[in-house]
Amino acid sequence: MSLTRSLVDAVQALKYKQFTTSDRLAVQMLLLDHLGVVANGAQTETTAAVRRYAALLPESEGPRLPLIGTGGDAPAVTASLINAVAGHCIEYDDTHSASSSHPGVVIIPAALAAAKIVNADDETFVTGIVVGYEVMCRVGRAANPPSHYARHFHPTATVGTIGAAAAASTIFGLDAERMVSALGIACDTAAGSMQFIVDGAWTKRLHPGVAVRSGIEAARLAQVGFLGTEDGIGGERGFLAGYSADAQPDLLMAEWGIRPLEVNNTSIKAHTCCRYNQGSIDALIDLRQTNDLGAQDVDTIELGVPTVAVDIVVEPKAAKRRPKTVVDAQFSLPYAAAAAIVHGRAGLAQYDEALLDDGDLVALMDRVQAVVDPELDRAYPEQWRAWARVTTIDGRELFSEVSDPKGDPANPLTHSELRDKFDELAAPAYGPESRQEIVEAVERIGEPGSLAGLLATLGSDTD
């Protein structure tokens, strides 16, 4: 039996009525977080450019979905592409440590489009989300993130395509044979490189949108009988063989039925930047608060990182210490560290073009040094641990270690913190009453009529 077939058989056995209260609550929290991030990302120039592209496409018949945070709508698949881009623009979307991916920004838009296309019931919609997360995260884990990155692939783009196909296949009601074909087709169309790291381009932001579209297309092709590969994931020339220098295929099905469903293993970000910066930010904020530390007190900052982070947020040092765009800053460990010390947080206000030349931030970035720690490598990717050591001008040495960055399942945002995050992000598009309606609609998701009720709340309050 192929690896793909084993995974399909397993996820097709997942049924809504079997989901625990924890599973359903996780879906609700991930959904609310996603909607807030998309509503804010919809205000960016990147998303506006994608909307302009969509306006050039011929109008198509069929169901439409809201363009979250804008008051407009578009054909279901196009709308989900746009919403997925919006959800990835501000680097605030959920993350899955073991696969080093952002599942929600792909899976939720794919599930929304598929559900709208076939008018799926609410339980099927939620099941599609759960299956999509499961497939995307397990394939990403098996791809072995450091080895996947070594071939310059972006996991959210690549395994996202496979996860989107799984979510859509579930909602379309494909049988096992056709779902295997859908995943095989998705494995062949998966793409997305890390070149954006070099020049600060917007291409990373496009990745989840393309993954959504390709995954839905793969499922629809399989639905009408197009034959995909029998083992697109684990075949000798399949996804794991081609996309990873050292794949771990045994991890694909490892701990099935023992490990909590992956919706429970997904983190909700506390800071609006690359996931590899989050633990360091937590450690520095801790030192700032407990020692009344300011930029003027700092002589040097050392930050412990896993090896895989170096190529993403540490090197080349000169460029990371002088980010030229917000994208550069989102992927700069020195910038994240400086923001944590100077401002005490790394939120939307800190990732602003106007701050890139701020004298206090620039001076502090020059004092940041990354240290590759083998102990952190041993914990990665299941745990993204970090530590910070600050030497002060008066000779004190201050140290803080973070085993589970804020927002991780072992250190989650509280309901209040998640609501505060949602309110901050959604405020540019939705007033207080509308935000409350969205929250209440999300809390009912899975109940009869809940998806239609949620979509009805997503028209923007803005002009």
FITI-768226 format. One record per residue (C-alpha): residue number from 1; residue in one letter; x, y, z negated. Coordinates in nm, 3 decimals, padded with zeros to 5 digits. Each point is the difference from the previous one (the first is absolute). Example, Ala and Ser with C-alpha at 12.3 -4.5 7.8 and 13.67 -1.06 7.14 Angstrom:
2
   i aa       X       Y       Z
   1  A  01.230 -00.450 -00.780
   2  S  00.137  00.344  00.066
//
This chain:
463
   i aa       X       Y       Z
   1  M  00.000  00.000  00.000
   2  S  00.130  00.346  00.089
   3  L  00.066  00.264 -00.264
   4  T -00.257  00.222  00.166
   5  R -00.262 -00.275 -00.019
   6  S  00.079 -00.061 -00.368
   7  L -00.048  00.369 -00.079
   8  V -00.321  00.025  00.202
   9  D -00.150 -00.307 -00.168
  10  A  00.084  00.145 -00.341
  11  V -00.141  00.349  00.056
  12  Q -00.313 -00.127  00.170
  13  A -00.082 -00.180 -00.324
  14  L -00.010  00.335 -00.185
  15  K -00.359  00.099 -00.070
  16  Y -00.140  00.317 -00.155
  17  K -00.185 -00.183 -00.277
  18  Q  00.329 -00.153 -00.114
  19  F  00.167  00.337 -00.053
  20  T  00.057  00.093 -00.362
  21  T -00.091  00.330 -00.161
  22  S  00.370  00.087  00.023
  23  D  00.004 -00.071  00.375
  24  R -00.303  00.220  00.064
  25  L  00.127  00.280 -00.221
  26  A  00.334 -00.010  00.182
  27  V -00.178  00.041  00.334
  28  Q -00.196  00.296 -00.136
  29  M  00.310  00.173 -00.134
  30  L  00.197 -00.057  00.320
  31  L -00.295  00.124  00.207
  32  L -00.042  00.320 -00.204
  33  D  00.372  00.070  00.015
  34  H -00.001 -00.057  00.375
  35  L -00.289  00.239  00.059
  36  G  00.168  00.277 -00.197
  37  V  00.330 -00.042  00.180
  38  V -00.172 -00.003  00.341
  39  A -00.207  00.310 -00.082
  40  N  00.316  00.192 -00.082
  41  G  00.204 -00.140  00.286
  42  A -00.277  00.103  00.238
  43  Q  00.104  00.362 -00.062
  44  T  00.354 -00.052  00.136
  45  E  00.123  00.103  00.343
  46  T  00.094 -00.361  00.073
  47  T -00.360 -00.116 -00.032
  48  A -00.125  00.304  00.191
  49  A  00.227 -00.104  00.287
  50  V -00.146 -00.351 -00.002
  51  R -00.352  00.145  00.005
  52  R  00.100  00.207  00.305
  53  Y  00.124 -00.320  00.164
  54  A -00.330 -00.173 -00.081
  55  A -00.191  00.287  00.164
  56  L  00.175 -00.085  00.329
  57  L -00.138 -00.354 -00.004
  58  P -00.318 -00.079  00.193
  59  E -00.307 -00.011 -00.223
  60  S -00.098 -00.358 -00.076
  61  E -00.333 -00.147 -00.097
  62  G -00.051 -00.177 -00.325
  63  P  00.007  00.071 -00.374
  64  R  00.190  00.294 -00.142
  65  L  00.179  00.061 -00.329
  66  P  00.072  00.319 -00.194
  67  L  00.334  00.170  00.044
  68  I  00.058  00.019 -00.374
  69  G  00.058  00.351 -00.128
  70  T -00.098  00.181  00.320
  71  G -00.378 -00.016  00.040
  72  G  00.037 -00.161  00.343
  73  D -00.031 -00.354  00.128
  74  A  00.130 -00.217  00.283
  75  P -00.047 -00.348  00.146
  76  A  00.075 -00.254 -00.270
  77  V  00.344 -00.120  00.112
  78  T  00.120  00.348  00.094
  79  A -00.126  00.140 -00.330
  80  S  00.185 -00.270 -00.191
  81  L  00.321  00.073  00.189
  82  I -00.031  00.369 -00.092
  83  N -00.092 -00.074 -00.363
  84  A  00.294 -00.240 -00.030
  85  V  00.242  00.266  00.125
  86  A -00.149  00.251 -00.244
  87  G  00.047 -00.251 -00.281
  88  H  00.372 -00.035  00.067
  89  C  00.095  00.366  00.054
  90  I  00.059  00.107 -00.357
  91  E  00.178 -00.317 -00.126
  92  Y -00.256 -00.045 -00.277
  93  D -00.167 -00.325  00.116
  94  D  00.007 -00.327 -00.190
  95  T  00.300 -00.234  00.010
  96  H  00.066 -00.371 -00.041
  97  S  00.339 -00.072 -00.152
  98  A  00.063 -00.357  00.113
  99  S -00.065  00.086  00.365
 100  S  00.131  00.361 -00.014
 101  S -00.311  00.110  00.188
 102  H -00.298  00.234 -00.022
 103  P -00.298 -00.233  00.042
 104  G -00.296  00.228 -00.072
 105  V  00.072  00.248  00.277
 106  V -00.030 -00.282  00.253
 107  I -00.246 -00.245 -00.151
 108  I -00.272  00.238 -00.118
 109  P -00.034  00.189  00.334
 110  A  00.000 -00.333  00.187
 111  A -00.270 -00.139 -00.229
 112  L -00.210  00.314  00.036
 113  A  00.017 -00.013  00.381
 114  A -00.075 -00.372  00.018
 115  A -00.290  00.030 -00.241
 116  K -00.149  00.287  00.199
 117  I  00.041 -00.183  00.331
 118  V -00.197 -00.306 -00.112
 119  N -00.211  00.165 -00.270
 120  A  00.149 -00.235 -00.258
 121  D -00.156 -00.042 -00.341
 122  D  00.168  00.149 -00.304
 123  E  00.139 -00.323 -00.143
 124  T  00.160 -00.083  00.335
 125  F  00.159  00.345  00.011
 126  V  00.162 -00.050 -00.341
 127  T  00.109 -00.352  00.093
 128  G  00.164  00.137  00.314
 129  I  00.202  00.244 -00.211
 130  V  00.111 -00.274 -00.240
 131  V  00.101 -00.233  00.286
 132  G  00.181  00.280  00.182
 133  Y  00.208  00.086 -00.307
 134  E  00.071 -00.369 -00.060
 135  V  00.127 -00.065  00.352
 136  M  00.196  00.323  00.040
 137  C  00.171 -00.027 -00.338
 138  R  00.081 -00.369  00.026
 139  V  00.144  00.029  00.350
 140  G  00.202  00.302 -00.112
 141  R  00.134 -00.190 -00.299
 142  A  00.100 -00.291  00.225
 143  A  00.172  00.241  00.241
 144  N  00.236  00.086 -00.291
 145  P -00.001  00.384 -00.004
 146  P  00.379  00.061 -00.007
 147  S  00.044 -00.231  00.300
 148  H -00.299  00.149  00.179
 149  Y  00.147  00.347 -00.050
 150  A  00.338 -00.131  00.119
 151  R -00.157 -00.035  00.345
 152  H -00.132  00.358 -00.030
 153  F -00.369 -00.094 -00.023
 154  H -00.252  00.191 -00.211
 155  P -00.203 -00.260 -00.193
 156  T -00.323  00.202 -00.016
 157  A -00.002  00.011  00.379
 158  T  00.094 -00.360  00.065
 159  V -00.171 -00.208 -00.269
 160  G -00.275  00.261  00.001
 161  T -00.103 -00.108  00.349
 162  I -00.037 -00.359 -00.123
 163  G -00.193  00.109 -00.309
 164  A -00.236  00.216  00.205
 165  A -00.069 -00.295  00.229
 166  A -00.079 -00.215 -00.304
 167  A -00.238  00.258 -00.147
 168  A -00.180  00.047  00.332
 169  S -00.016 -00.375  00.068
 170  T -00.163 -00.056 -00.337
 171  I -00.259  00.271  00.054
 172  F -00.070 -00.114  00.357
 173  G -00.064 -00.351 -00.135
 174  L  00.266 -00.175  00.209
 175  D  00.045 -00.370 -00.063
 176  A  00.341 -00.142 -00.089
 177  E  00.105 -00.070  00.360
 178  R -00.075  00.352  00.114
 179  M  00.150  00.162 -00.307
 180  V  00.323 -00.192  00.061
 181  S -00.003  00.139  00.354
 182  A -00.068  00.352 -00.129
 183  L  00.299 -00.015 -00.234
 184  G  00.213 -00.145  00.280
 185  I -00.095  00.289  00.228
 186  A  00.070  00.248 -00.281
 187  C  00.345 -00.151 -00.057
 188  D  00.081  00.064  00.365
 189  T -00.116  00.363 -00.007
 190  A  00.148  00.101 -00.338
 191  A  00.248  00.287  00.028
 192  G  00.143  00.302 -00.181
 193  S  00.360  00.108 -00.059
 194  M  00.182  00.194 -00.272
 195  Q  00.149  00.254  00.242
 196  F -00.207  00.276 -00.165
 197  I  00.251 -00.014 -00.287
 198  V  00.263  00.142  00.236
 199  D -00.181  00.306  00.128
 200  G -00.302  00.068 -00.222
 201  A -00.251 -00.081  00.275
 202  W -00.371 -00.062 -00.056
 203  T  00.012 -00.351  00.144
 204  K -00.019 -00.176 -00.338
 205  R -00.332  00.176 -00.059
 206  L -00.133 -00.146  00.323
 207  H  00.096 -00.358 -00.091
 208  P -00.307 -00.098 -00.206
 209  G -00.236  00.145  00.263
 210  V  00.157 -00.207  00.275
 211  A -00.003 -00.306 -00.228
 212  V -00.373  00.049 -00.065
 213  R -00.081  00.030  00.369
 214  S  00.221 -00.294  00.102
 215  G -00.135 -00.222 -00.277
 216  I -00.363  00.068  00.092
 217  E  00.077 -00.058  00.367
 218  A  00.167 -00.331 -00.087
 219  A -00.311 -00.113 -00.189
 220  R -00.235  00.108  00.278
 221  L  00.211 -00.177  00.264
 222  A -00.009 -00.319 -00.205
 223  Q -00.374  00.047 -00.055
 224  V -00.067 -00.024  00.374
 225  G  00.226 -00.301  00.046
 226  F  00.344  00.143  00.078
 227  L  00.256 -00.259 -00.114
 228  G  00.275  00.115 -00.233
 229  T  00.301 -00.197 -00.121
 230  E -00.065 -00.288 -00.238
 231  D  00.267  00.111 -00.249
 232  G  00.062  00.366  00.065
 233  I  00.132  00.050 -00.353
 234  G  00.221 -00.302 -00.060
 235  G  00.079 -00.140  00.347
 236  E  00.359 -00.051  00.109
 237  R -00.029  00.316  00.213
 238  G -00.272  00.162 -00.207
 239  F -00.025  00.306 -00.220
 240  L  00.219 -00.111 -00.291
 241  A  00.269 -00.132  00.232
 242  G  00.014  00.311  00.212
 243  Y -00.066  00.280 -00.248
 244  S  00.220 -00.101 -00.293
 245  A  00.367 -00.085 -00.029
 246  D -00.068 -00.227 -00.298
 247  A -00.369 -00.084 -00.022
 248  Q -00.138 -00.197 -00.295
 249  P -00.287 -00.201  00.153
 250  D -00.055 -00.197 -00.321
 251  L -00.123  00.321 -00.162
 252  L -00.294  00.027  00.238
 253  M -00.213 -00.248 -00.193
 254  A  00.195  00.003 -00.328
 255  E -00.215  00.009 -00.316
 256  W -00.325 -00.018  00.195
 257  G -00.280 -00.026 -00.253
 258  I  00.237  00.090 -00.284
 259  R  00.121  00.347  00.093
 260  P -00.272  00.266 -00.034
 261  L -00.147  00.119  00.328
 262  E  00.222  00.264  00.155
 263  V -00.249  00.281 -00.057
 264  N  00.099 -00.043 -00.366
 265  N  00.371  00.016  00.085
 266  T -00.015  00.332  00.184
 267  S  00.124  00.328 -00.146
 268  I -00.171  00.338  00.013
 269  K  00.264  00.271  00.033
 270  A  00.055  00.263 -00.264
 271  H  00.232  00.212  00.219
 272  T -00.040  00.113  00.360
 273  C  00.320 -00.135  00.152
 274  C  00.172 -00.322  00.102
 275  R -00.057 -00.293 -00.234
 276  Y  00.376 -00.042 -00.045
 277  N  00.012  00.336 -00.182
 278  Q -00.283 -00.063 -00.244
 279  G  00.185 -00.178 -00.283
 280  S  00.280  00.256  00.003
 281  I -00.255  00.282 -00.024
 282  D -00.166 -00.169 -00.298
 283  A  00.334 -00.040 -00.176
 284  L  00.101  00.364  00.056
 285  I -00.338  00.136 -00.108
 286  D  00.038 -00.206 -00.318
 287  L  00.342  00.154 -00.065
 288  R -00.130  00.348  00.078
 289  Q -00.288 -00.033 -00.244
 290  T  00.180 -00.172 -00.287
 291  N  00.308  00.224  00.013
 292  D -00.152  00.334  00.108
 293  L  00.227 -00.028  00.303
 294  G  00.021  00.268  00.268
 295  A  00.202  00.037  00.318
 296  Q  00.238  00.236 -00.176
 297  D  00.089 -00.278 -00.248
 298  V  00.101 -00.259  00.262
 299  D  00.358 -00.072  00.100
 300  T -00.052 -00.330  00.190
 301  I -00.279 -00.248  00.070
 302  E  00.063 -00.368  00.071
 303  L -00.289 -00.213  00.122
 304  G -00.001 -00.379  00.012
 305  V -00.151 -00.138  00.320
 306  P -00.028 -00.338  00.175
 307  T  00.213 -00.050  00.310
 308  V -00.295  00.019  00.238
 309  A -00.076  00.358 -00.111
 310  V  00.336  00.136  00.119
 311  D -00.082 -00.001  00.370
 312  I -00.341  00.154 -00.064
 313  V  00.040  00.273 -00.266
 314  V  00.375  00.034 -00.068
 315  E  00.197  00.000  00.326
 316  P  00.123  00.202  00.179
 317  K  00.081  00.200 -00.311
 318  A  00.039  00.339  00.165
 319  A -00.337 -00.024  00.173
 320  K -00.179 -00.130 -00.309
 321  R  00.136  00.294 -00.201
 322  R -00.127  00.249  00.257
 323  P -00.342 -00.118  00.124
 324  K -00.121  00.209  00.292
 325  T -00.362 -00.117  00.011
 326  V -00.257 -00.130 -00.246
 327  V  00.052 -00.347  00.149
 328  D  00.372  00.030 -00.078
 329  A -00.083  00.106 -00.356
 330  Q -00.244 -00.288 -00.049
 331  F  00.286 -00.239  00.077
 332  S  00.272  00.182 -00.198
 333  L  00.099 -00.129 -00.343
 334  P  00.194  00.320 -00.082
 335  Y -00.306  00.213  00.080
 336  A -00.226 -00.222 -00.212
 337  A  00.244  00.022 -00.291
 338  A  00.029  00.377  00.028
 339  A -00.378  00.042  00.012
 340  A -00.040 -00.221 -00.308
 341  I  00.245  00.209 -00.203
 342  V -00.099  00.346  00.127
 343  H -00.378 -00.046  00.016
 344  G -00.069 -00.300 -00.222
 345  R -00.190 -00.175  00.275
 346  A  00.022 -00.103  00.366
 347  G -00.347  00.074  00.130
 348  L -00.151  00.179  00.296
 349  A  00.117  00.342 -00.116
 350  Q  00.362 -00.119 -00.016
 351  Y  00.002 -00.142  00.355
 352  D -00.048  00.330  00.177
 353  E  00.209  00.143  00.284
 354  A  00.043  00.322 -00.199
 355  L  00.194 -00.183 -00.274
 356  L  00.256 -00.175  00.218
 357  D  00.239  00.296 -00.028
 358  D -00.077  00.078 -00.365
 359  G  00.327  00.088 -00.171
 360  D -00.063 -00.198 -00.319
 361  L -00.093 -00.314  00.194
 362  V  00.290  00.030  00.243
 363  A  00.255  00.048 -00.280
 364  L -00.133 -00.299 -00.191
 365  M -00.004 -00.228  00.305
 366  D  00.379  00.036  00.023
 367  R  00.032 -00.147 -00.351
 368  V -00.193 -00.322  00.078
 369  Q  00.185 -00.326  00.053
 370  A -00.158 -00.338  00.076
 371  V  00.147 -00.316 -00.152
 372  V -00.080 -00.340  00.147
 373  D -00.073 -00.230 -00.293
 374  P  00.010 -00.379  00.053
 375  E -00.241 -00.043 -00.292
 376  L -00.261  00.200  00.190
 377  D  00.065 -00.213  00.309
 378  R -00.077 -00.313 -00.198
 379  A -00.340  00.134 -00.104
 380  Y -00.089  00.131  00.348
 381  P -00.244 -00.026  00.177
 382  E -00.242 -00.128 -00.265
 383  Q  00.112  00.282 -00.231
 384  W  00.129  00.339  00.116
 385  R  00.196  00.090 -00.311
 386  A  00.206  00.316 -00.033
 387  W  00.211  00.195 -00.249
 388  A  00.131  00.353 -00.039
 389  R  00.309  00.129 -00.179
 390  V  00.032  00.377 -00.047
 391  T  00.318  00.161 -00.127
 392  T -00.067  00.346 -00.135
 393  I  00.213  00.311  00.014
 394  D  00.067 -00.030 -00.374
 395  G  00.123 -00.360  00.039
 396  R -00.304 -00.206 -00.105
 397  E -00.075 -00.322  00.189
 398  L -00.372 -00.071  00.032
 399  F -00.138 -00.330  00.132
 400  S -00.345 -00.129  00.095
 401  E -00.096 -00.331  00.160
 402  V -00.326 -00.086  00.175
 403  S -00.101 -00.362  00.053
 404  D -00.342  00.072  00.151
 405  P -00.045  00.342  00.165
 406  K -00.320  00.184 -00.081
 407  G -00.286 -00.134  00.212
 408  D  00.132 -00.356  00.020
 409  P -00.238 -00.275 -00.112
 410  A  00.205 -00.040 -00.320
 411  N -00.014  00.377 -00.063
 412  P -00.319  00.111  00.176
 413  L -00.160  00.337  00.034
 414  T -00.287  00.032 -00.244
 415  H -00.350  00.060  00.137
 416  S  00.035  00.360 -00.111
 417  E  00.335  00.039  00.176
 418  L -00.137 -00.154  00.319
 419  R -00.302  00.231 -00.012
 420  D  00.232  00.301 -00.050
 421  K  00.206 -00.111  00.299
 422  F -00.310 -00.044  00.213
 423  D -00.139  00.340 -00.099
 424  E  00.326  00.177  00.080
 425  L  00.035 -00.169  00.337
 426  A -00.362  00.025  00.110
 427  A -00.060  00.359 -00.116
 428  P  00.097  00.162  00.335
 429  A -00.280 -00.195  00.169
 430  Y -00.263 -00.075 -00.263
 431  G -00.154  00.207 -00.277
 432  P -00.056 -00.132 -00.355
 433  E -00.348 -00.140  00.070
 434  S  00.111 -00.178  00.316
 435  R  00.302 -00.146 -00.176
 436  Q -00.224 -00.136 -00.275
 437  E -00.230 -00.154  00.263
 438  I  00.299 -00.170  00.165
 439  V  00.122 -00.136 -00.334
 440  E -00.344 -00.139 -00.082
 441  A -00.033 -00.154  00.346
 442  V  00.338 -00.172 -00.036
 443  E -00.102 -00.138 -00.339
 444  R -00.295 -00.173  00.169
 445  I  00.199 -00.147  00.289
 446  G -00.099 -00.359  00.067
 447  E -00.363  00.053 -00.103
 448  P -00.267 -00.003  00.273
 449  G -00.001  00.333  00.186
 450  S  00.315  00.125 -00.173
 451  L  00.215  00.034  00.313
 452  A -00.265  00.200  00.183
 453  G -00.036  00.217 -00.309
 454  L  00.374  00.058 -00.015
 455  L  00.026  00.098  00.367
 456  A -00.285  00.245 -00.049
 457  T  00.201  00.184 -00.268
 458  L  00.308  00.052  00.219
 459  G -00.116  00.299  00.204
 460  S  00.231  00.288 -00.099
 461  D -00.115  00.311 -00.189
 462  T  00.247  00.211  00.197
 463  D -00.091  00.202  00.310
//
